[in-house]
Amino acid sequence: MATADQLKSLIKSHFEDDEERFTTTAMQVAAHEARQGHSAVAHEIRSLIDRARTRPKLVPFRRDLDDLVTVSEPTNRLSDLVLVDDARKRIERVLREFRQQDKLHKHGLNHRRKLLLTGPPGTGKTLTASVLAGELHLPLYTVLMDKLVTKFMGETSAKLRQVFDAIGEHQGVYLFDEFDAIGAERGFENDVGEMRRVLNSFLQFIEADQSYSLIVAATNNVRLLDQALFRRFDDVLRYALPTGSEIERLVANHTAGFSTRDFPLAQIVESAASLSHAEIAQACDDAIKEAVLGDQPAVSVETLRSMLAERQSAYRARSND
């Protein structure tokens, strides 16, 4: 265990942004642990320091990308995701490989860094990127596709190059949402030469990328994507509307603290059928608001069903438009 003086020095140097003193103190802690016979802990501390030294330093994000990229610091965790077991295990694998990438690199293996998420709106794709950032304590950089794609010849590819330069300079999780805006298949009849060049540029950039960042592309329309994209990603995860058991878990998670122990979750499943994860979560929030404003200690089944029915009605209205 580090001495009190060492702990105080670590805390002080962290808040004063004194990287040199922080590193020196951390090395002293490693030496102290080694003298105490805690060789595994000492080795782990030294490995963390060495890893930090070899990675690009985080500097203030590029101002020339303020209109292209938004930055956030998510606090979401894996427990916030309600997915089928296979998808959850694959996300856990991404996290495990990222956290133990040094072990893989020693054997000439690369960890998963480039993910393609596909599925209907509201099924957890954007939340997955947020969870990855939260679990790995990295910032989430969301690329604004409507600002990236322009009508001017060559401008989109130039902006795309700027984004990939930033991916190398600023470690984080980079989300390309509505990715089909640039990833549409090159043979489509309504395709134009400029968009073919943009897609080709993206293929080149993502294949050449050797950064320490995670790249997540998400799309609602997987059928639109060019087949050449798939082999550029380390993993492709497919999302779907929640099953009955997932609906029960979603409702339980979102009404925690506002539901009784005998809350009849099974009765809710039919009311939530065909709704997405996001729509069910919003209905739960609406039901909780009603309980709070009505000074009720818990959400009632009737209120939650009513909120889900409103979502179903809105869904049917969209389908008929």
Secondary structure, DSSP 8 states (H G I E B T S, - for coil): ---HHHHHHHHHHHHTT-HHHHHHHHHHHHHHHHHTT-HHHHHHHHHHHHHHHHS-------GGGTTTEEEE-----GGG----HHHHHHHHHHHHHHHTHHHHHTTT-----EEEEE-STTSSHHHHHHHHHHHHT--EEEE-HHHH--SSTTHHHHHHHHHHHHHHHS-SEEEE-STHHHHB-TT-TT--HHHHHHHHHHHHHHHH---SSEEEEEES-GGGB-GGGGGGSSEEEE-----HHHHHHHHHHHTTTSS-TT--HHHHHHHHTT--HHHHHHHHHHHHHHHHHTT-SS--HHHHHHHHHHHHHHHHHHHH-
